[in-house]
């Protein structure tokens, strides 16, 4: 009987591990709410522990500082977001369709995760500051690298890092505008109708920006070769038999 009990504990985790996991989740959820209301800078550890209904000692048992907690939250959000992007973009080979799908995934993903969007947007903005929160760059770089890989699969060219960042910021900025407009919009139909055309124009501009960036980056010989291939009729040529 004791052996069976130990096996069950190892499989599902001990009671202490389960309690610790539940407490950690409470802290993370409390931090989400506090950050969404007061922002990353103004939120204190006291704000977080009060919302999570835990003591400061419990906070420091799980996290060494606020920065570590922020980095953990951002990392979890971006992992979930990237998984959704990869799932929806699977098999999409057209650049404009891919960009529209990426924008759509962002909007759908954050539609029921307002606190997470505030964190995502604030964390993204923090990367542009000289003195920001340590640890945020890694998850965001992974996010940008995944976007780069998806775009590269349609244009067959690796975008320079600074252009990729502008692309990532543009998507986040558009989604931020969408939700800002949603807050002041009285009717959901008005929101959908207004943003349908804006989303199409935004995607078209992004596609044009990427195509122009690729054209400018390609050597002149490569550009001529590309144009020649596009104009040349496709036909199989058989070598004359000797």
C-alpha positions, 0 to 999 in steps of 0.5 A: 500500500505504501509503495502504491502511495509513493508511486502516485505521489511521484506521478502527480507530484507531492502535496508540497509541490502541488501547493507550491505550484498553486501559490506560484500561479496565484502570484503570477495572476496577481501580478498580471492584474497589478501590471495591467492596472498600474504598469510595470514601473509603478507596480510594487511587490506589495501590490502583487502580494496583496492581489495574490493574498500571499506574504512577501516571504512567499513571493521571495520564495518563488521569485528573487525580484520583480524583474524575474517575475516580469520575464517569466510572465512575458516568456509564457505569453510569447510561447503561447502566442508563437504556438498559435501563430505557427498553428494558424500559419501552417501551409500558408505560402502567400506573403499577404495571406501570411501577414493577414493571418499573423495579424488575425492571430494576434487579435484573436489571441489577446481578445480574452487576455487583456492583461497579457496584451498590456504586458506584451505591449509594455514589454515590447516598448521596454525593449526600446529604452536604454534602461529596461527590465533584464530578461525581456529581450530573449523571449521577444527575440525568439518571437521576432525570429519565428516571425522572420522564419515564417516570412522567409518561407514565403519570400525565400530571403532573410530580412535584416534584423532592424527591418524584422524589428520594425515589422514586429513593432508594426504588428504590435502597434496595429493590434494595440490600435485595434484594442484602443479603438475597441475601448471607445467603440460603442458597437461591435459591428462598427469595430469589425466594419471599420477595421476590416478595411484598415486591416487590409490596407495595413497588410498590403502596406506591410507586404509592399514594405517587405517586398521593397526591402528584399528588392533593395537588399538583393544584388543587381545581378540577382534582381535581373536574374529574378526578373528574367525567370519571372518573364521567361515561359516555363517549358521543358527543354530536351537536350538533342540526342547525339 
